[in-house]
Amino acid sequence: MKNNEQKPDFLFEKGNYKILLIGIGVIALGFILMSGGGSDDPTVFSEDVFSFRRIRLAPTVVLIGFGITIYSIFKKSKAK
C-alpha cells in the first residue's frame, strides 16, 4: 500500500455489525413467532389468533430485537 492511500473508514466496527445482525435475527424470529394461526375456512373463527405466543411473546421478542439493534448503533468503539 502506498503512503498516500488511506484505508476506508467504516461507520461501525466489526463488533457493532455482529450485534446488529443478531438484533435483526431476533426481530425476524419475533415475526416468525407472530405468523400462523389462520383458518382454512373463512367462515370458521380460530382461537389460535389470541394465543400467548402471538399476543405477548412475539411482540416482546421483536421489541428486544429493536433494543439490541439500537444498542449496536449507539455502542462506542474502543479507542485505539
Secondary structure, 3 states (H helix, E strand, C coil): CCCCCCCCCCCCCHHHHHHHHHHHHHHHHHHHHHCCCCCCCCCCCCHHHHCHHHHHHHHHHHHHHHHHHHHHHHCCCCCC
